[in-house]
């Protein structure tokens, strides 16, 4: 079994379910156009996920544009000339504009060098003007998608440790100036990403670059910040100054790290932050329908949030956020269903057919009657013994010469070795030749194949039992009983051989054949007839027993081979079951405790129910018909992957499309939460208790993604928003939690949905010196600066004081 094939199946089902349920979910619309501006090479991984998040959440995301300012030649190429991939969300709507390359530069001066080259080489600014104008025109083409074209939401995303963000003020100001020619207002937010996991061996230098940017950012966000530069460039190369301030450059600045407020690294890495960017963008720019059920439940107000994080000193604070979502665990469900479907089919194969020992022997031709009959068919006709009377004798001795001899001596006297040779050549050799041509396994194939698809079936599980070497439990091993029969044959052969030897030792005169007085030759002829009919008749019977034993040996060998084949298939099934279980359980182990509970237990019952229903409607054994699994033996001959792929097809086509898999998120979760109660005699989990767990899980998961140092509650402003169906029972429950005592603002983004619920926690009011990243990095920043590193494009006197 290929683990990748199984996981691919689970991921495909999850994606299909997400898409299908999203079609049933009501998506939001944004009110004004939105533009994402990504600055730097290190932010490239964020582009696809951010745009994909918008695609999932906004029904008018088709007009969302993006631009990436990166090292190199532009046109989507990196500094090395490689094409930059933006993922599924990138598509054709990501324009690029080149900045001076940072790769390969002296780390001591890279930020300063990038800053100077940009200002000294007019080509960068000219190309930036052209790109942003094309972008502004492209946005205008999508005007029909938006309620208003008065405002544009510009979201700028960068990594704090990317040297290219040394140009952030110029890029921001130019973008606003060009967009301002088409829109009455440009609302500009900055999302600064802090990737603490990736610093690795370069943590000192990376922290220094990050601190240099944060120091510059503190200046940009000061209330008296001003900037004036000739940034607008005409097609004739004429420069036009653009001015800002005095005021903060950005409306709001969100600092988002991959280490959360509790100091723990996020299991999802930076992906949660990409979700946060998409959700904040929607929260600030969402069209609220007149029929919005969440009306009166505290919608987002940007002015209120800005006021809340300003604090009593009037100094504008920074913001951060946390995000968590709980959804139907579709990947894990698909893997659990695959495992349980396999288990049920395996149980059916093991159950098999309750055949008696005689039935089993009869099917394979191993009963005593069949063996005797088959052995008889291998021998030449017994009547052929009469032809031996025509053998030439040696001189025709008289009866008087023969009468005192033993039968063996008389035969020797008459024919020498001729009788023995004739019998061996014409009877023994012929029987051996026919016996050697028998191929029991080939003969059994058709019968066993027919029985494998019969109801009830004979499967390799039964065959492994039937062909077992021992029969200690009395399980009806045909091999065991064949060997008993062979032991009986050996005894019979030994007895027949003894009787034949005794007969050969008797004298001629004691034998009962007709003597004809005075006709010696006729008497001898009568003796010869007696010799071949009686003595060789005994030899013929002995040969029949020996031939039957030879036949049994071939059958024994075939049964041993059948046992090896059957056991091999049994072992393959056991290994495949273990593989499927490990993949399913391993996947479940990576889910949230609340949303991942009882998946295996619940979907064992659901899978059983669906498969039983199919059998009731289409007949017992339907899953082993050609439309479904077909012959498991043939599939196993092709390998475990063939079994897995056929079973995946059945799960996709017949099981996962059944009604029990169409429950809403809440109902499915509640049923699953209680499925184990009957087995463990636990108290049934109430809906309220489940909602309590779910609420706690969301709150724990949405801890803000920034680590602060000695950050007291009085500075803290919090707002929390649920994305989901505000009319659902869970969100009604969530609204009532600590309703009378909460000190944060709670709101809902109403979306008609059945697939899950999400939570976005906003927090702000802190300052850069409150960041643990800032405090830790400050030591490195000062050390690198003292050791000759030029970490800024601006002169020292133009920078704000370090706090």
N, C-alpha and C positions, 0 to 999 in steps of 0.2 A: 504494500500500500504506500502510495506517495502522500506524505503529510501535506505537501503543497497543494495536491489535487483536492484533498478534503477541505483544507482551509479556504481554497479558492471557491469551492462550492458554498461554504458558509458565508464568505464575504459577498459572493454574488447574490445569495438570498437576502442578506442584510441590505445590500444596495438596492435591490428590487423592492424590498419592503419599505425602505426609506422613501424611494421614489413614489411608490404606490400610495403609501400613507400620506406622503407630502401632497399628493394630488387631492386627497381627501381633506387635508389640512388647509385651513384658510391662511394664505400668506399675506404679509403686510406689504404696504406700499410706502415708498419714501416721498415726501412732499416736494423737496427741491432736488435738483441735480447733485450728484456726488462725484468727487474726484479724489483718487488716492495717489499721493506722490511719495514714492519710495526713494530714499536717498542712501546711496552707498552700496557696496558690493555685498556686505554681510547680511543685508536685509532681504536678499533674493529669495531665500526659502519661505518668506512670509507672503509673497505676492499671490501665488496660487491659492493657498488656504484662505486668505482674506477674501479674495474675489469669489471663491467657491462658497464661502459662508454667506456672502451677499446673495449669490444665486439661489441658495436654499431658502433664505429668509424673505427676499423681496420679490414681489411679482413683476416689478418694473426694473429689475436689476440689469436688464438688457442694455440700458443706456449708461450704466456705470463705466467710467473710463479710469485708466491708470497710466501713470508715467513713471519710468524708472531712470533715475540719474545715477549712472555707474561709470566705472573706469573704462577707458577704451574708446573705440571708434563710434559708439552708438549703434543704432540699427539692430539692437539686440545682441551685440557682441561684447565679450569681456575684454579686458586688457590684453589677454593672450590671443584674442581673435576668435575664441570659441563662441558658438551660439549659446545664448543664455536661455534655459528652459524655465517657463513660468507655470508649468502644470496645467491641469484641465481648466482652471479658472482664468488662466492667462489669455488664451486664445488670441484673437487679433486686436483686442482692446488695450493692450499694454504697449504704449510708445516708449521709446528709449531716447535719452539724450546724454551725450558723452561729457565726462568730467576728466580732469587730469588723472592719470593712473597712479595708484598708490603702491602697486606691487613692485617689488625689486628696489624700492627707494631706501635710502638710509633711514633706519628707525629713529635716529636722533633728530631728524628734521622733516619727516614725511608730512606732517600736518602743515608745517610752515611752507614746505615746497609746493604742496598741492594748492595752497592759498595763493602763493605768489604766481605760480604758473597760470592759474585761472585769470588773474588780473592782468598778467603781462601778455597773454595770448588771446587776442580778440575773437578767435574762431570759436572758442567754447561758448562765450556769451551770445555770439551771433546764432549759433546752432540752437542754443537753448531758447532764444526768442522764436526762431522758426518752429521748433517743436511745440512750444506752448501755444502758439497761435493756431497751428494745425489742430491741436487738442481742443482749444476753445471752440473752433469751428465744428469739430466733430461732435462735441457736446450739444451744440445748438441743433444738430440734425435730429437729436432725440427729444426735442422739446415737447412733443405730443405725449411723452410718457409721464410727464410731471404736472402737478397741480399748479405750480408757479415757477417762473423763470427769474424771479427777482433776486433770489439768493442762491449761492452755490456753497456746498459744504466741502471744504478742502481739508482732507486728513493727510498729514505728513507723518511718515513712519521711518524711523532710522534706528540703527544699533548705536548705543552710546560709545562703543569702542571702535567704531568705523572712522578712519581718518578723513573720509570724504565729507563727513558732516561739519567739518570746519567751514564749509561753504553754505551751511544751512540758512543763515540770515539772507544772503544774496539770492539763493534759490527761492526762498519763501517770498521775499519782497517782490521779485520779478513775476513769480506765478500770480501773486495777488494783483499786481499792476495789470497784467494782461487779462486776467479773468475779470477784473474790475471794469474793463471796457465793454463787457457783455452783460455783467450782472451788477445790480445796485449794491449788493453786499456780498463780501466773501468771508464766511465764517471759518476761521482757521484753527485747527486743533493739531497738537503734536503728540504722537505716541512714541516714546523713547523706550526701546527694548534693552534690558540688561540681561545678558546671557552669562550667568555665573558658572554654569556647568562646563562650558567650553573653554574656559580660560587656561586650564591645564598648566603646562610648564611656563607659559607666558603670562602668568597671572599678574606679575609685577608690572610689566610693560602695558598689558591690556588694561589694568586698573588705572594706570597713569593716563592713558589716552581717554578712558571713560571719564575720569575726573576732570580732565582738561575740557571736555565737551560740557560736562555739567556746570563747570565754573562759567563757561561762556553762556550757557543756558540761563543761569541765574541773572546774568546781565541782560539777556534778551527779555526776560520776564519782569524786569524792574519797571516800576511805574513811570520812570523818567527816561526809558530807553529810546534812543533816536538812531536812525540810520538814513543816510542819503548817499546815493551812488548813481552814476550814469549807466543804468542797467538796460533800459529800453534801447534797442538798436533797430534802425530802419533798414530797408532793403538796400539803401545806398551807403550803409555803414555809418550813418549819423547817430550819435548817442543822445539820449534824453534822460535827464536825472529823475530818479524816483525817490521819494522821501517817506519816512515813517516816523510817527511819534510826536511828542513824547508819550508813550504808553507801552504796555507789554506787547511783544510781537505776536504771541499766540493767545487765542481766547482761553483755551485750557490746555494744560500739559499733563499727560498721563504717563507715569513711570511704571513699567511692567517688567517684572523679573521672572525667571524660572525658579526662583526660591520664594516661597510664600511668607506670610507674616509670621508664621510659627518657625521659620527657619528651615522648613523641609523642601527638598527639591520636588517639583511637580512630576508625577508619574507620566504625564503627557508632554513633558518638556515645554517648549514654547507654543505648542498647539493651542493650549488654553488661551494664551494671549492673542493669538490670531482670531479665535472665536470672540474674545472680548472686544477687539477692534470692530468686528462686523456688528456685534450687538450694540455697542455704544453708538455706532454710526446710525443704526436703525432707531435707537431710543431717542436720539436728538432730532431726527429728521422724519419721523413717522407720521403718516396721514392717519388721523383717528376717525374712523367711520362714525356716522351719526348713530348707528346701532351698536356702538361699542359697549359691551357689557361691563367693561372696567371703569366706565365713567363714574367719577366720584370716589374711585379707589386710588387717587394720588398719581396722576400721570406725571411724567418727567417735565421739569421746567428748568431750562438752562440757567436763567438768571437766578433762580432760587438756589441752585447748586453752587454757582459761582459765589454768591453771597455767603452761603453756608461755609465754604472752605476759605473765605477771606480772613475770618477770625477778628478778634477785637482790635488788633494792631493795625488793621487795614492792609497788611502785607498779603499779597495774593499767594495762596497755598497751591501745592501740587496735588494731583489726584492719582489714585490707583484703582484697581478693580479686581474682582475675583469672579470666576464663572464655574458653574456646574450644571450638568444636564443629566437627567435620568430618562432613559428611553427603554422601550422593549428590547431586551438583549437578543436581537435577531440572529447574530452570528452564533451565539451559544445555543439558541433554540434549534437552529438548523443542525448543528453538530450533535446535539442531544437526540434529535429525532432520527438522524442517520444511525446513531449507535443503537437506539432502542428498536428501530426497524430491523436492523441486522440481528439483534438479539431475538426478536420474535420469529424471524425466518429461521434462525438457527435452532430455536426451540422446536419449531415444526419439523425440521429435518431430524432432530434427535428423537422426537416422538415416533415418527415413522409408522410402520405397519405391524400389528400384533400377530405376525405369522407364527404358526407352530413349527416345530422342528421338521415334521414331515412335509409341511408346505415349503419350507426353505429347501429341503433336500430335493423335492420334486421340481422346484423352479430351476435348480442348477443341475438336475439329472444325477443326483447323488444318492437317491434311495436305492435300496438293495435290488429291487426289481429292475430299475433302469440300468444299474451297473451291470447286472447279469446279461440283460438284453443287449446292451451296447458292446460288451465284451464278446458275446456270441456273434455279433455282426462283423467283428474284426477277423474271425476265423473263416477259412475256406469251408465249404460244405463238408459235413462229416461223411457224406456218401462218397466223397473222393477217396476214402480209404480203400474202397473196393478196387480202385485202379492199381493199388500196390500189388495185387495178386499177379499182375503181369510182369513183375520184376523177374529178371533172369536169375535162375538159381545156379549154384556152382556144382554142376555134375549130377544133380538130382540124386542125393543119397536115398537109400531104401528106408522104409518105415522101421525096419528092424534095427538099422543104424541110428535112428532118431529116438526110438521109444525110451531108451535109458537116459537120454540127455535131458538137461534142464531146458526150459523154454528159451532162455538166453543163448545156451549153447547150440540148441537146434537152429535158432535164427541165424547164428553165426555160421553154422555148418551150411545152411541153405543159401544165405545171401551175403555173408560177410558183413560189411558196414553199409551195404546197399540200402536196407530198410531204414536205418538211422539217417542216412544222408538224404534219402527221398523225403522222409517226414520233416526233416529239418528244412530242406529247401522249399518244399511245397506247402507246408503247414506253419511251422514255427517262424520262418523268415517272413512269410506273407503276413502273418498276424503282427509280427514286430513292425513291418513296414507300415501297415495301416495304423497301428497304435502311434508310431512316430509322427504320422501326419496330422494327428489330432491337435488342435489348438483351442483348448477350453476357453481361454479368455476371449478370443475372437468370437467364439460361438455364444458366449454369454452376453457380449456387449449389447446386442439388439434387445434381448430379453430384459436386461437390467436397465437399459435406457428407457424402455417402455414403462417399466415399473417405477422409475424415478419420477415420472410425471403423472403416475396413477394416483388415485385418492383412495385409501392412504398410500403413501409412497414408500418405496424401498430406497433408502439413501445410503451414502457412504458411511453414515453413522451406524446403520444396521449392519451393513456389510463388514465393517470393522469388528462388530460384535460377533457376527456369524462366523467370521474367519479367524477368530481369536485362537491362540495356541492352546489355551486351557479352557476348561469349562467348570471351574470350581464353583461358580455361583449358579450352575445349571441354566445358563443363558442360551442354551441351544446352539452351541458352536458346531456348524456343519463340518468344519475341519477336524474338530475333536472326534466327532462320530465317524467321519471317514477313516480316520486313523484306527478307530476301534474296529471298523469293518475290515481294514487292511490286516489288522492283527488276526482277525478270524480267518481271512484268506490264507495267511501264512500258515496257520495251524492246519487248515484244510489241505493246503499244498503239501505240507510235510506228511500228513496222514495219507494222502493219495500217493505220494512218492513211495512211502513205506509199503503200502498195499501193492503198488506196481512192482517194487523190488521183490516182494514176497511171491507175487505171481510168476515173475521171471525165474525165480529159484525153483519153482515146482517142476516135476518131471513131465515129459510129454505124455507118457502112458496114463497119467492121472487126469488128463484133460478130457472133457466130454465133447468129443466130436465124432462123427460117423467113421467107423472103420469098415472097409469093404474087403472081406476075405478073398484071397486069391487075386485081388486087384490092388497090388501094392502102390502103383502110381496114383490110383484114385484116392487111396487112403492118405498118401502124402499131400495130394492136392487139397483134400478136405482139411488136413492139418494147417496148410498154408492159409486157407480161408479163415480158419479159426484164429490163427495167429494175428492176422491183420484186423479182423473184426473185433476180437475180444481184447487182446493185449494192446493193440494200437488204438482201440476204442478207449481203453483206459488212459492211454497216453494223450488222446485227444481231449478227454475230460480234464486231465492234469494241465494240458496246454490252455484250456479255457480258463481255469483258475489262475494260471500264471499270467495270461493275457489280461484278465480282470485286474490283477494286482498291478501290472504295468500301467493299465489305464488309470488306476487309482493313484499311482505315483505321479502321473502327469496332471491329474486333477488336483492332487495335493500341492504340487508345485504351483499350479495356477491359483489355488486358493491362497497360498502364501504370498504370491505376487499381488493378488487382489487385496490382501490384508495390508501389504506395504503401501499400495496406492491409496486405499481407504484411510489408513492411519495418517498418511501424508496430508490428505485433504482435511482430516479432522484437526491435525496440528495447524494447518494453514488457517482454518476457521478460528481456532483458538487464538492464534497470533493476531489475526485481523480484528477480532473482537477486542483484544487488549490494546491494539493500536488505536482503534476508534474511540475506545473509552479514554485513553490517555489524552488524545487530542481534545475530546469534549470536556473532560474534567479540567485539563490544563487551561482551556479557554475560560471556563466558568470561574476558575480561581483568580482570573485577572479582572473580574467584574466587581462592581460595588456590592457590599454585603447585602444591602436591601434589595437591589434589582436582580442580584444573582442567586437569591435563595431558592432552594427546592427545584431548580431547573430540571435536574435529572429525575427526581421523584415525580414531579407533575407531568412532564412530557413522556414519561414511561406510560402513565395512564392514558394520556391523550393519544399517543401513537397506537397503543393497543386498541383504543376505542375506534379510531379511524380505520385501522387495518381490519378489524372485525366487521365493521360496517361494509367495507369493500367486499369482503368474503361473503357476507350475507346476500349482497346484491348480485355478485358475479360468480359465486360458487366457491366451495371449499377447494383449496389448492390453487386458486387463481394466481397467486404470487409466483408460482413455478411454471406458469404457462409462458409461451413464447412472447406474449405482449409485455410480460413483466421480467422476471429473472431468467426464465427458461431453465436449462440444465445447469445446476450449480457445479456438477462435476466438470462439465465442459468449460465453464467459466474459470474454475480453479486451475484447470490445465493451462489456461492462458496467463494465470498469475492472479495475485490478490488485487492488483489494480483493476483487472477486468470486472471482478465482483463489485469493487467499490464504485466504479463508474456506472455500472448498471443500476446499483442501488441508489446512487445519487439521482439518476434519472427518474426513478420511481418516486423518490422523496419530493423532487421538484414538481413532478407532473401530477402525482396523485395524493400525496400526504400533506405537504405544506400549503396546498391550495384549498384544503378542506375547511369547513366552517369553524371548527374549534380554534383555528389559527387567526381568525379575523376579529378577535375580541379587542376592545379598547385597551389602552395602556393600563388604566386603573383597574379594570375588571380582571384582566389577565394577571396582574400583579397580586390582587387580593386572592384570587383562586389559587395561585401558585403558593402564596404565603401559607395557606391553610391545608395544602394537600397532604402534608406529613402528619397532621393532627391525628388522623384515623390510625396511622401505623404506630405512632409513639404515645398515644393517649394523652397528648398535650392539650392544654386549653386552646380552643380555636382563637386565632389572632383576629381581633375585632378590626373593623374598617378604620376606626379612630386610632387604634394602636399602630396599624400599618401606616396611616398618614403621618403619625408622629415620627415613626422611623424614617419615612421618606423626607419629611421636612428637615429632620436632623441631618440626614445624608446630604441634602442639597446645601444646607447651611455650612456643614463641614467642608464640602467640596468647593464652595465659593469663597473661601478665605482669600483675602486680597493678596495679589502677587507682588508684594514688596516687603522687605524686612526693615523694620524701624527700630531705633534705639531710644529707649526711655521716652516713648511717645505716650503722653498722658491723655486721658479721656476728654478733658476739657477742650482740647484742640481739634477733636475728631468730629467730623461731620460724615454721617453715613446715610446712604439711600440704597434700598434693596428693591429689585424688580423681578417679578415672575413673568416668564413668557409662556403662555399657554391659554387654555380655554378657561377664562375667569368664571364661567358658569359651572365648571366642573366641581364635583364634591371636594376634591383635594384642594383646589385653590380657594374654595369657600372656607375650608378648614384653615388654610394658611393665613387667610385674612384675619381670622379670629384669634390666632396665636398671639399672646401678649398684647392684645389690642389696646388694653387700658394702660399698659405700663411701658410700651416700647418708646425708645428715645431716638429712633431712626425713622426716616420717611419710607413708607412702603407703597409700591405701585405695581400695577399689572400692565403688561402689553398683551392685550387680548388677541388671540389667534385661535380660530376654530380648528382644533386638532385632537387627534386620538392617539398620537404616536408617542407622547411623552411631555415632559415639562422641563423648563430651563430656569436658572436663576442667575441674575447678574447683581453682584454687590459692588456698589460704588463707595469709595471712601476718599476723603480729601481733607486738606487743611494743614498737612505737614510741610516741612521745608527740606531743602536738600541736606542740611546738616543733621536732620533726623534720620536720614538713610544710613543703615549700617554699611551698605556698599560705599557710601560717601566717606564715612568715618574711617573705614578700613583702607580705602583707596587713597585717602589723603596722605598717608605716610609714604606710599609708593610715589605718588605724584610729586611731593616735595623732594624726595630723594633723587628721582630722575631729573627733575628740574635743576637741582644743585649740581648734578653730574653732566650738565651740558646739553640735555635734551631740550630741543625747541618744540614745545608742545602746542603752540598757538600760532595763528596767522597774525593776530593783533599784537601790538606792543603791550608790555606789562601794564603801563599806565591806563590803557583802554579797557582793562579787564576789571571786573568787580573784585572786591576783597574776598579772600578765602574765609569761610565761616567756620 
